[in-house]
Amino acid sequence: MKNQSYDVLIIGSGAAGLRAAIAARDGGVRVGVLSKGSAGKKTATIFSGGVFAGSVGRSSPAVHRRQTLNAGRGINQLELVDMLVSEGPERLQELMEWGIEAEFHSGYLFASGRPPVWGRAIVDCLVSRCIGNSIEFLPNWVVARISVCQPGFEIFALSTAGKGWASFRAKALILATGGSAALYARHDNPGRMLGDGWLLALDAGAVLQDLEFVQFYPLGLFEPGRPGFLIPPRLADLGRLFNRADEDIYAKYGITERPAGEKARDKLSQALFKEVYLERGDVWLDASQLSEDQWCEDPFSASTRKLLGERYEARHRPVRVSPMAHHTMGGVVIDTTGATSVSVSGQGRPPQPMRKN
C-alpha cells in the first residue's frame, strides 16, 4: 500500500478518538482515524456503562468538582479537573443535539445501549457525525511504531486484513488508544486494551505517569461459567452484600459512601479483594428481594434486568461478586491542550508539571 498523508491522524476510534476527529475536521483539515478493528467497535466506549456525570441543570460545576476530587482522593491534576467540570455539560448537551439515543436522569446522562454494549449509542452517534463530516476511517491496522520526522510524524502499521505493512504520515498525531486493563485476569474491557498505546508513546519520546493507578470496579459478577458482568452501583446498594460468615460488607469495613460502587470504589474493591483473594472466601450480593420499581430505579439498572436479573438469576438468588479491572488512570503526561513532551520538530520540550490538590 502506498503512503497516505493527513493533516491530523488519530490512533484509536473510541469516543475520545472520534470526538477528536470531529474537532480536527471542524478546523478544515484532512483527518484520518486509524483503528485495530471497525470504527468504534470493540473499544472501551462501546463496552462502557454509558453513564456520564455533569448533566445540565442537576449538578453545579462546584459540586461536580468536589465529587471528582473526592473520588481522586485529592491527587487529581487540577487543571484537567477544572476543564472537565466546566466543559462536560456542554459536551453532553452536544451529544443530545447530534442525535444520541440517551436520556438525562438525576444529574447523569444515560446512553440507551443494551448490555454488554451499553456504549453503542455513543459510538453510533459519533461515527455518524464523523461520516457526515467526511472523516476517513482506516480500520484493521495495528500500529507498530511512531517516528518523529519533518514535518510531523510517520506511523508504521500492519494490516490485520492481509494487506501487509504500510506507513502513514501526519502533521499532527493524536493518541486515543485506551488503557491496559485487559492485562488483568478479571476485567470488563475489550481484550485489545493492552497498553500498547503507552509503548508507542514512550518509544516516540513521551513521558508516562501514574501507571500504577488502576481503578477496579468492585461489583463484578463472579459466578462459575458466567462472564464478568458490571453490576450497576445503585442496584447493588439496594441489595445486601455479605460474606460467608453472613457479615455485612459495608458495615464490616466502615463503607458509608453511597452509591458505594461509584463513590467508594477503592475502599470496596480492597474489602472484596481481602475477602475473596486473601481469605479465599466468597462475597454475595442478594438482590432477590428488590421490587420491580427498585430494580428499575435508574436506566442503567433497568437495562440489566433481563440479562443479570433473569438469565444470570440475580432476581432469584444471591450471586457471587468480586472486583474487576475497570479503568487505568495514568498514561501519557499532557497539558491542558492535550500536548505531550514530543514536538513535531523532534526536539521535544519538558512536559507540563502536574499540580496536585
N, C-alpha and C positions, 0 to 999 in steps of 0.2 A: 504494500500500500504506500502511496506517495505521502510525503509530509503534508500535514494540514496546519494552517496558521489561523490564530484567533487573536482578537484584541484581549479578550478575557477568557480563560479556560478554568472551569470548575471541576474538581475531582470529588465526586460524591453527589448522589441525587436524592438524598433525604430532604426534609423540609429546609434545612439550612442551605444546602446547595441550590435547591430550586428557587428559594427566595432571593439568594444572592444573584442568581442568573437573571431574575426579573429586574432587580435593581440595576445590574450592569447594562442590561438591554435598554432600560429606560434612558441610559446615558447615550444611546445612539451608536453603540459599538457592536461588533460581531462577537457572539458569545457561544461557547460550546460547553456541554455538560458531559463529562466522562464518567462512566459507572461500570461496576462489575457485572451488573445484570440490566434488565429493563429499567427504564427511568422510574424511580420511586418505589420499585418492588424490592422486597427482601431488605428493606432498610430499617433502621431503628424507629423511624417515624411511623411506618405502616404497622409495626408491631407494638407501638406505644399505646398507652391507655387513652390517648387523645383528649386529655383534660388539661386546660390551661388556667392558671390563676391570673387575676388582674383585669377582669371584665369591667366595662364602663358602668359606673353608677352604683356599684355594690361595695367596692373596697377602695379607700383612698390610697394615693401613692404612698403616704406615710405609713399606713397600716401594712401595705404590701412590702414596703422596705423593711419594716421591723420584723415581719414574719420571715422574710428572706434571710436577714442577718441572724435571726434566732435559729433557723434551720441550718445555717452555715456555721453555727457556734462562734460567730464573731470574727472569723478569719477570711471572710469574703474579700474579693477585690472591689473596693467601694465604688470606683468609677464605673465598673460594669454593672453593679447592682443598681446604681442610680439610673443608668441608661435603660436597664430592664424595666424598672418600675415607671419611668416616665414615658417610654415609648411602647411598652407592652400593650396597653389598652388600645392604642391606635392600630397596632398590627393585628390584633384580634378583630377589631371592627372592620379592618381592611379585608380579612378573610370572608367575613359575612357579606361584604359588598361584592366580592368576587364569586359568590355563589356557593360557598362551602355548605355541606349538609351538617348543620350543627345547631346548638341552642345554648343560650345563656341561662344559667341556673345557679342561684345562691352565690354569686360572685365568681363563677367559673364558666368557661366555655367548654362544652362537651361535644366532641365530634360524634357523628351519628354512625360510626362504623360498628361492625359486629365482631365479637371475639372469634379468634385471637387477633384479628387485624382491625382493631378499633381505629387506628390512624388512617385507614384507607381514604376516608373522606378528606383528610388534609392533603394527602398525596394527590388524589384525583383533582382537587381544586387547583393546586399549584402546577401540576403537569398541564392541565388545560390552559392555564394562564400562560405558561411557557410556550405552548404550541401556538397560541394566538399571537404571541409576540415574536414569532419566527426564531426562537432559540433552537439551536441544533443539538440534538441528543446523539451521543456516541456510546451506545450500550455495548456490554460484553468485552470490556477491556480491563485488564489488571495492570496497574501501573507498577513498574519495577524500579524506576529511578527518575529523579528530577535533577536537571543540571541548570545552573545559572549561566546564561550566555548573553550576548548582545543581539537584540535589545530587550531581552526578557528571560524566558525560560524555555528549555526543551524537555519534553516529557517522553520517556520511553515506556511502551506498554505492549503487553502480549494479549492477543485476541483469544478469548475462550470459545470463539465460534470458528476456529480453524483458519483464521486469516494471517497468522504469523505475527511477526513483530512490526511495530510502526512507531514513528515519532510524531509528536505534535508540538508546535511552537505557540507561545503566547506572550504578549507583552506584560500581562498580569496574570497571576495564578492564585486561585482560592482553594484551600484545602477544606473540605467538608466531609471527612471520611469517618466520622463517628469515633467511638472509643474502643475498648478492648474487653468488654465484659464476657464475651463468648469464650475467653480463655479459661473461664471457671467451669467446673463440672455442672454446677447448677446456676442457670441464668435464664433471663427472659428476653434475650437479644437475638437477632438473626445470627446464624452461625458464621457470618462473614465479619463480625465485629471483633477483629483480632489485633488491633493496634498497629496495622501496617501503615496507616497514615502518619503515625508518630515516627516510625522508622524513616519514611520518606522525608519528613521534615527535618529530622535530626541529620540525615545524610546531606541534606541541602544546606545545613549550617544554622538551622533554627535552634532555639533554646526551649527545652521541655521543663515542665514544673508540675509538682504535686501529683505525680503518677500513682503515689501510694493512696490517694484519696479515692477509694472505690466505694460507691454507695450501694448497700444491699437493701433490697426490699424484703421486709421480714415475713410477710404473709403470702408465701408461695405454696401452692398445693404440693403435697409430698406423699401422695398415695401411690402404692405399688401398681405399676402398669399404666399409670396416668402421666401425661406430660405435665411439666411445671406450668402452673396457671396463676396469674396475678389476681389475688382476691382483693376487691375494692376495699379501701381502708374504712370507709363509713359502714359498710356492710359488716366488716369484721368487728367493729366496735359494738354493734347491736347484738352480736352473738357472745358466747363465753369462750375464753381462751384459757386452757388449763393443761397441766402436765399429768404424768402417770400417777402422781400422788394426789390428784384432784385439787392441786393448788391453783388458785387464780394467778395467772402470769402477771397481769398488770399490778395486782396488789403485792405479789411477792417481790417484784423488782422496783416498786415505787414509781411506776409509769403513770402519770396523771394527764399528760397532754392528749387531746383528742382533736381529730382522729389520730390515734397513735401511729398507724401505718404511714401517716403523712408527716406529722409534726415531731414524732419521736422515732424515726426510722432507725437511727443509730442505736439508741437505747434498746429498742425492742429486738432488733437484729442480734445485738450482743446477748440479750437474755435468751433468745431462742437458740443461738449457737451454743451457749453453755448447756442448755437443756438437752439438745438433740445430739451434738457432736462431742462435747466434752464429757457429759454424764451419760451419753448413749441411751437417752430416753426418747419419748415421743411427746409432742405437743399437739393437742387437738383444738380445732375450732368447732364449736357447736352452734350452728345457725338454724337448727331444725325447728326451733320454737318461734321463729320470726313469722309475723303475719305477711300477707301479700303486700300490704302498704309499706311495711318496714323494709322488705326486700327491695322494693321499687322506690325507695326514698329519693334517690337521685338517678339520673340517666345512666351513669356508669354502672352502678349496682344493678339496675333493672336489666341492662344488656346481658348480664351474666346468668340470669335466672334459668334459662333453658339449658345452657351448657354446664355451668358449675352446679346449679341447683338440682337439675333433673338427671342429666347424663352422668355427672360426677357425684351425684347423690347427696350433695351438701344440704339439700332441703329436707333430707330424711334421716341423716345420721351425722355424728361428728366426723370430721375429716382431718387427716394429719397435715401439718404445715411446717415449713422451715424456710430460712432465708434463701434468696436468690440474688446473684449479682445483677444489678439493675442499671446504674449509671457509673461512668468514670468521670470524676470531677476535674481531674488535671488534664494536661495536654500541652500544646504549644503556647508559649508566652506571647500574648498580644497586648496592644494598647487599645484605646477606645475607638480607634478607626479600624481595628482588625489587623493592623500591620504587625509583622513579626520582625525578628532581627535580621532577616535576609532581604537584601535590597537587589533590585534588578541590575545594579552595577557590579554586584558580586563582592563589593567591599564590606557590606553589612554595616550595622550600627548597633549600639547597645540596646537590648530590649528595655521597654519601659519598666521601671521598678514597680512592684506590687505595693500598694498602700493598704495595710490591713486596718480593720476596725479596732 
